[in-house]
Amino acid sequence: MTTKLKEVDVVIVGLGWTGGILAKELTEAGMKVVALERGAARSSENDYALPNIRDELRYVVRHDLMQNTARDTITVRNNPRQEALPMRRLGSFLPGEVVGGSGVHWSGHTWRWTDMEFKVRSNYEERYGKKFIPDDMTIQDWGISYAELEPYYDKFEYTAAVSGKAGNIAGQLQAGGNPFEAPRARDYPLPPLTPILASQMFTDAARDAGYHPFPRPSANASQPYTNPDGSKFGGCQYCGYCQRFGCEANAKGSPHMTVIPIAMRNPNFELRTHAWATKVLKDSDGKRVTGVTYTNVLNGEEFEQPASIVLLCAYAINNVHLMLLSGIGAPYDPVAQTGVIGKNYCYQTGAGATLFFEGKYFNPFMNAGGSNATMDDFNTNWSFDRAPHNFVGGYNVAGGFNTPLPIGYRPVPSGTPLWGSEWKRATAKWYQTAMVINASGSVMANRYNCYDLDPTWRNAFGQPLMRMTFDYRDNEHKMGRHAAGVINDIARSMNPTKLNPATARTDPWTVVPYQSTHNTGGTIMGTNPRDSAVNKYLQSWDCHNLFVVGANVFPHNSSYNPTGPVGALAYWTADAIKNRYVKNPGPLVQA
């Protein structure tokens, strides 16, 4: 039996960065807010402190902070002709399942996506012509501009303690930063992280090749910091335990120690953990949502939480799944190209090389999540001509380290046996003396890369699993080959003792090895309901009191990590709700 609870102003599903930002902003505006989080509440002092947090087996191998695939997962296939099978163990991406979400275990890389992404179709058609974009590439403009979002990027960066060096302040290029970035109003709140040997060597080699390397912007506080809300950060300890771990020094920008505690101090806010949202409810005419049903996973009790406004702020994949389960919006059909829910799923691609140097000691165990030097020369639109290479999108290249852990990081030259005494000698010899150069590349939307509900497999609640259909296309193969060539040219110029060269990912995509937790699309934003699920304020076209917030609204994927625009859009949406929607509930006019 389902227990119906007292109505509140807002119910939030998922309490990571987006849910935390909206909870803080809306409770401060006087709204009564309830947040439903399927994971447990944890804190820095009780759960992420030394020595327990440095447990590679617990957090990396056993995925302690991640979604439990025994209860809920997805099915995966490369194309519609294949049978989709369940992902029974996390691999390619790692959705968080804890208060703070993936914002607890991320590395901190924080980028600003710009009009290069927001106006992607317009930009490419204007520069290269409409025929340059393949017929099956369903990219579209987002309906928002960088100028609109810039103040919200700034707010997120100062909330999350981002360390970096601006390359363009109010149109004036700044030495040491990214010369290709869009103008920003001011510099980052903190200076860049201390460079490590690997990033310094990459910087020198890239600069000698005529490129423009700069320190990667990252929410790893380079020094103690108090953000505008009063949240206090310690300085990064370069402990080496960043990605997949909570931060022992409170130096990594995370919602669990910034926006969420502020919301929890407000009497207007209530957090319910172990609360698994199963459906968004609609009224009889289907034009409004009325609340959410959820189950307490500890005891199986079922509840209905009525609310005037529903905010879906779970992980990107789970937001799309809940929309499909709730029957909100028309499901996407890739054959007929009708419907919108599930459309334009995108991931990322890349390539990487490992360089071995006898006599160099990199101390890979001493690093931060953002201990990389990066270059954007092959990413931004006006710095790189795609016409000779015939691909849409771009990639950035970085040298350094990101969480090379004692158990999992075992660099050895190609040809080394996979086990035995020779392998042991090689790991002992090369652990200290190897470094990596990686490229992260964008993925453009394709009509057949999408989500829908699986007709066969079900989760612990008896609901259909979400089915992911995805593979890289010729566009990504071309980009990967180009990136591998650039990486290898830089690597060879550094004269390593041995080199495992970069190669493009041209085999069919597989969900098994970890690649990145950067899943986008499925409830994409746009300017009309014919080809998008939400408007520029992330408001559902179908139900005006439903807002869907997260990387699931991105119509394609960039080479950049998605957290910067995810955070900025959360603040943008909070402002739209506080200052426009509450005063006049209904569809928001797109300014």
Disulfide bonds with the S-S distance in Angstrom:
none
